[in-house]
Amino acid sequence: MKHIIKITLIIFYISYYGCAQNIHIPFIEGEKLTYKIQYGPVNAGIASLEVKTFNNQYKYLAEGKSTGVFNMLFKVRDYYESIVDKVTLQPSRFYRNVNEGNYKKKEQVFFNYDLLRAESTRDTIPLPNNPHDILSIFYYLRSQNLNDIKENEIIPAKAFLDDEFMDSNLIYLGKDTIKTKFGIVPCLKFAPKLETGRVFKEDYSMKIWISDDANKVPVQVKSKILVGSIEMNLSKYSGTIKKIKTIKKSKKN
């Protein structure tokens, strides 16, 4: 699946609660999340997210790679990095180095708040209100208060990728539970609106489950694509502020 790692980070970008206030940061330096990616029944790859610090700022790192048989058919080695302010969580610099088969791309973006523009490797464009890149916006989501969100509420999203700020919608589908290797996790369920035709089958073909606890960690993602389906599951985590909340399985189940 050529776009597997890009899809992984689009998953994080679209999980954004647009106009929320009162940032409460639910992560610390040293947190690391690791995901197993499946393409249908095949183990296709792994992706990881890590929080570090750099010059008194947060430094987010994301890496993705293909594994096993999938790696023999299509080798993926992707790296993303975002440096953000510790108070606002807005990015100052974004970098990515993408290697997917014969496709290779490097990109560096500086967010210039004095001149209100994003200065990338190839272009300069105006900054929208509350700008983010596709990595920083994942952590920004986790810092928002989702207690008052209502079922079927549509939330706008915006993040920088490929020399533009992408717009999308995110629909909150209500509360759910997901069975994981750590136990049954109470979650908030979302469906993002995605660009159809190139990768995805339908506008709302992806579902995202985010832990309904202090960590707000994505624990599972499922998506139908043009050929087959992709599933992501949290396989390891460390350095979180709290242990991910789990509940006992109901006797009725």
C-alpha positions as CSV (number, residue, x, y, z in Angstrom):
1,M,0.0,0.0,0.0
2,K,1.9,3.0,-1.3
3,H,0.2,5.6,0.9
4,I,0.2,3.6,4.1
5,I,2.4,5.9,6.3
6,K,0.9,9.1,4.8
7,I,-2.6,7.7,5.7
8,T,-1.3,7.0,9.2
9,L,-0.4,10.7,9.7
10,I,-3.6,11.9,8.0
11,I,-5.3,9.9,10.7
12,F,-3.6,11.9,13.3
13,Y,-4.2,15.2,11.5
14,I,-7.9,14.7,11.1
15,S,-8.4,14.0,14.8
16,Y,-8.6,17.8,15.6
17,Y,-11.1,19.6,17.7
18,G,-11.1,22.9,15.9
19,C,-12.0,25.8,18.1
20,A,-11.6,24.3,21.6
21,Q,-9.9,26.3,24.4
22,N,-8.3,25.7,27.7
23,I,-5.3,23.5,26.7
24,H,-4.5,20.8,29.2
25,I,-1.4,18.9,28.0
26,P,-1.9,15.1,28.6
27,F,1.6,14.0,27.6
28,I,5.2,14.4,28.8
29,E,8.7,14.1,27.4
30,G,9.4,10.4,26.9
31,E,6.0,9.3,25.9
32,K,6.1,6.7,23.0
33,L,3.2,5.1,21.1
34,T,3.7,2.2,18.7
35,Y,1.1,0.9,16.2
36,K,0.8,-2.3,14.2
37,I,-0.6,-1.7,10.7
38,Q,-2.5,-4.4,8.8
39,Y,-3.4,-4.4,5.2
40,G,-6.3,-6.9,5.1
41,P,-4.9,-10.0,6.8
42,V,-1.3,-9.0,6.1
43,N,1.0,-7.4,8.7
44,A,2.0,-4.4,6.6
45,G,4.1,-2.2,8.9
46,I,4.6,-0.4,12.2
47,A,4.4,3.3,13.1
48,S,5.6,5.1,16.2
49,L,5.2,8.5,17.8
50,E,7.5,10.0,20.5
51,V,7.7,13.2,22.5
52,K,11.1,14.8,23.2
53,T,12.2,18.4,24.0
54,F,14.4,20.8,22.0
55,N,15.4,24.3,23.1
56,N,12.5,24.4,25.6
57,Q,10.0,23.3,23.0
58,Y,8.3,20.0,22.4
59,K,9.8,17.9,19.6
60,Y,7.4,15.3,18.2
61,L,8.9,12.4,16.2
62,A,7.0,10.0,14.0
63,E,8.4,7.1,12.1
64,G,6.8,4.5,9.9
65,K,8.2,1.4,8.0
66,S,6.9,-1.6,6.1
67,T,7.6,-5.0,7.5
68,G,7.6,-8.7,6.5
69,V,6.3,-9.8,3.1
70,F,4.8,-6.3,2.5
71,N,8.3,-4.8,2.9
72,M,9.6,-7.2,0.2
73,L,6.9,-6.0,-2.2
74,F,7.0,-2.3,-1.3
75,K,9.6,-0.8,1.0
76,V,8.5,2.2,3.2
77,R,10.8,4.2,5.4
78,D,9.2,7.5,6.5
79,Y,10.2,10.1,9.1
80,Y,8.3,13.1,10.4
81,E,9.3,15.8,12.9
82,S,7.5,18.8,14.4
83,I,8.8,21.4,16.9
84,V,6.1,23.2,18.8
85,D,5.6,25.8,21.6
86,K,5.1,24.2,25.0
87,V,2.2,26.6,25.8
88,T,0.2,27.0,22.6
89,L,1.3,23.7,21.0
90,Q,1.6,25.6,17.7
91,P,4.5,24.5,15.4
92,S,7.5,26.5,14.6
93,R,9.1,23.9,12.2
94,F,7.9,20.8,10.4
95,Y,10.1,18.3,8.5
96,R,9.5,15.1,6.7
97,N,11.6,12.6,4.8
98,V,9.4,10.2,2.8
99,N,10.7,7.0,1.1
100,E,8.0,4.8,-0.4
101,G,9.2,2.5,-3.1
102,N,10.4,4.8,-6.0
103,Y,8.7,7.8,-4.5
104,K,11.0,10.0,-2.3
105,K,10.2,13.4,-0.9
106,K,11.8,15.8,1.6
107,E,10.0,18.8,2.9
108,Q,10.8,21.5,5.5
109,V,8.3,24.2,6.7
110,F,8.9,27.2,8.9
111,F,5.9,28.8,10.6
112,N,6.6,32.5,10.6
113,Y,4.1,34.1,13.0
114,D,5.6,37.6,12.7
115,L,4.9,37.7,8.9
116,L,1.9,35.3,9.2
117,R,3.1,32.9,6.6
118,A,4.3,29.3,6.2
119,E,7.6,29.1,4.4
120,S,8.1,25.7,2.9
121,T,10.9,24.2,0.7
122,R,8.9,25.2,-2.5
123,D,6.4,27.9,-1.6
124,T,5.2,30.5,0.9
125,I,1.6,30.7,1.8
126,P,-0.5,32.7,4.4
127,L,-1.0,31.3,7.8
128,P,-4.7,30.5,8.8
129,N,-5.9,31.0,12.3
130,N,-4.4,28.4,14.7
131,P,-2.2,26.7,12.1
132,H,-0.8,23.2,12.6
133,D,1.0,20.5,10.6
134,I,-0.2,16.9,10.3
135,L,1.9,15.8,13.2
136,S,1.4,18.7,15.7
137,I,-2.3,18.6,15.3
138,F,-2.5,15.1,16.7
139,Y,-1.1,16.3,20.0
140,Y,-3.2,19.4,19.9
141,L,-6.3,17.2,19.8
142,R,-5.3,15.4,22.9
143,S,-5.0,18.7,24.8
144,Q,-8.6,19.8,24.1
145,N,-11.6,19.4,26.4
146,L,-14.0,17.0,24.6
147,N,-16.4,16.7,27.6
148,D,-19.1,18.8,25.9
149,I,-18.9,17.3,22.5
150,K,-22.3,16.0,21.2
151,E,-23.0,13.0,19.1
152,N,-23.1,13.7,15.4
153,E,-21.4,17.0,15.9
154,I,-19.3,18.0,12.9
155,I,-15.9,19.5,13.7
156,P,-13.7,21.4,11.2
157,A,-10.1,20.6,10.8
158,K,-7.1,22.2,9.1
159,A,-3.4,21.2,8.8
160,F,-0.4,21.8,6.5
161,L,0.6,19.2,4.0
162,D,2.1,19.4,0.5
163,D,2.3,23.3,0.4
164,E,-1.3,23.8,1.5
165,F,-3.6,23.8,4.5
166,M,-6.1,21.0,4.1
167,D,-9.7,21.3,5.2
168,S,-11.8,18.5,6.4
169,N,-14.7,17.6,8.7
170,L,-14.7,15.2,11.7
171,I,-17.9,13.7,12.9
172,Y,-18.2,12.5,16.5
173,L,-20.1,9.2,16.6
174,G,-20.4,8.7,20.3
175,K,-18.8,6.5,23.0
176,D,-17.7,2.9,22.3
177,T,-15.4,0.3,23.7
178,I,-12.5,-1.4,21.9
179,K,-10.9,-4.8,22.8
180,T,-7.1,-4.4,22.8
181,K,-4.1,-6.4,24.1
182,F,-4.2,-4.1,27.2
183,G,-7.9,-4.8,27.9
184,I,-11.2,-3.3,27.0
185,V,-10.7,0.4,26.5
186,P,-13.6,3.0,26.7
187,C,-13.3,5.2,23.6
188,L,-14.6,8.2,21.8
189,K,-15.5,7.3,18.2
190,F,-14.9,9.6,15.2
191,A,-15.3,9.5,11.4
192,P,-13.3,11.9,9.4
193,K,-14.3,13.2,5.9
194,L,-11.5,12.2,3.5
195,E,-10.6,12.8,-0.1
196,T,-12.1,10.1,-2.2
197,G,-11.0,8.7,-5.5
198,R,-7.2,8.4,-4.9
199,V,-7.0,6.3,-1.8
200,F,-10.3,6.1,0.0
201,K,-13.5,4.5,-1.1
202,E,-16.0,6.8,0.6
203,D,-16.0,10.2,2.3
204,Y,-16.5,8.7,5.7
205,S,-14.9,5.3,5.2
206,M,-12.5,5.7,8.2
207,K,-13.4,5.2,11.9
208,I,-11.1,6.3,14.8
209,W,-11.3,5.2,18.4
210,I,-9.6,7.5,20.9
211,S,-9.2,6.5,24.6
212,D,-11.8,8.2,26.8
213,D,-9.4,9.0,29.6
214,A,-6.7,11.5,30.5
215,N,-4.4,10.4,27.8
216,K,-6.7,10.7,24.7
217,V,-4.6,8.2,22.8
218,P,-5.8,6.7,19.5
219,V,-6.1,3.0,20.1
220,Q,-7.6,1.7,16.9
221,V,-8.3,2.9,13.3
222,K,-10.2,1.1,10.6
223,S,-10.5,2.2,7.0
224,K,-11.8,0.9,3.7
225,I,-9.6,1.9,0.8
226,L,-10.0,1.5,-3.0
227,V,-8.4,-2.0,-2.7
228,G,-9.0,-3.8,0.6
229,S,-8.8,-2.3,4.0
230,I,-6.4,-1.0,6.6
231,E,-6.4,-1.4,10.3
232,M,-4.1,0.2,12.9
233,N,-3.9,-1.0,16.5
234,L,-1.9,0.3,19.5
235,S,0.6,-2.4,20.2
236,K,2.9,-0.7,22.8
237,Y,3.0,2.4,24.8
238,S,5.3,3.9,27.5
239,G,5.9,7.2,29.2
240,T,2.3,8.2,29.4
241,I,1.1,10.4,32.3
242,K,-1.3,7.7,33.3
243,K,-1.9,4.1,32.4
244,I,-4.6,3.8,29.7
245,K,-8.0,3.2,31.3
246,T,-9.5,-0.2,30.8
247,I,-12.7,-1.8,32.0
248,K,-13.7,-5.4,32.8
249,K,-15.6,-7.3,30.2
250,S,-19.4,-7.4,30.8
251,K,-20.7,-10.8,31.8
252,K,-23.4,-10.4,29.1
253,N,-20.6,-10.5,26.5
